[in-house]
């Protein structure tokens, strides 16, 4: 019966303490993104943000062009 009394204490202890504390990085990001360095917000994060932005723009432009191509193809009369 004693082992049933220990289980809630063990579970509570396991979830209430962490082995490593997470650092609050919000102030760092606030300083980074609020700095007045004449860069747009989507580029202030560094190289990774620039690559992700350009990749997203390429996909968007490619999808728009492909949609327009199929729309124009669908508008053409069929050959008999």
C-alpha positions as CSV (number, residue, x, y, z in Angstrom):
1,X,0.0,0.0,0.0
2,X,2.9,2.3,0.7
3,X,4.0,2.3,-3.0
4,X,0.7,3.7,-4.0
5,X,1.2,6.7,-1.7
6,X,4.7,7.4,-3.2
7,X,3.4,7.6,-6.8
8,X,1.7,11.0,-6.6
9,X,4.7,12.6,-4.9
10,X,7.1,11.1,-7.5
11,X,4.9,12.4,-10.4
12,X,4.6,15.9,-8.9
13,X,8.3,16.1,-8.3
14,X,9.1,15.0,-11.8
15,X,7.0,17.6,-13.4
16,X,7.5,20.5,-11.1
17,X,11.3,20.7,-11.4
18,X,13.2,20.9,-14.6
19,X,16.8,19.8,-15.2
20,X,17.6,23.0,-17.1
21,X,15.9,26.3,-16.9
22,X,14.9,28.1,-20.2
23,X,16.3,31.5,-20.6
24,X,13.9,34.4,-21.5
25,X,15.1,35.6,-24.9
26,X,12.3,38.1,-25.5
27,X,14.4,41.2,-24.5
28,X,17.2,40.1,-26.9
29,X,14.7,39.9,-29.8
30,X,13.1,43.1,-28.8
31,X,16.4,44.9,-29.0
32,X,17.2,43.2,-32.3
33,X,14.0,44.0,-34.0
34,X,13.5,47.5,-32.6
35,X,17.0,48.7,-33.5
36,X,17.0,51.5,-36.0
37,X,19.3,50.2,-38.7
38,X,17.2,50.9,-41.8
39,X,16.4,47.2,-42.5
40,X,12.9,45.8,-43.0
41,X,11.7,43.6,-40.2
42,X,11.7,40.5,-42.4
43,X,15.5,40.8,-42.9
44,X,16.6,41.9,-39.4
45,X,17.0,38.2,-38.2
46,X,20.1,37.6,-40.4
47,X,20.9,35.3,-43.2
48,X,18.3,32.7,-42.4
49,X,15.5,35.3,-42.6
50,X,16.8,36.6,-45.9
51,X,17.0,33.1,-47.4
52,X,13.5,32.2,-46.1
53,X,12.1,35.5,-47.4
54,X,13.6,35.0,-50.9
55,X,12.4,31.3,-51.0
56,X,8.9,32.4,-50.0
57,X,8.9,35.1,-52.7
58,X,10.1,32.6,-55.3
59,X,7.4,30.1,-54.5
60,X,4.8,32.9,-54.5
61,X,5.9,34.2,-57.9
62,X,6.2,30.8,-59.3
63,X,2.7,29.8,-58.2
64,X,1.2,33.0,-59.5
65,X,2.9,32.5,-62.9
66,X,1.7,28.9,-63.0
67,X,-1.8,29.8,-62.1
68,X,-1.9,32.5,-64.8
69,X,-0.5,30.0,-67.4
70,X,-3.2,27.4,-66.6
71,X,-5.9,30.1,-66.6
72,X,-4.9,31.3,-70.0
73,X,-4.6,27.8,-71.3
74,X,-8.1,27.1,-70.1
75,X,-9.4,30.2,-71.8
76,X,-8.2,29.1,-75.3
77,X,-10.7,27.4,-77.6
78,X,-10.2,23.7,-78.2
79,X,-8.8,22.5,-81.5
80,X,-11.1,20.2,-83.5
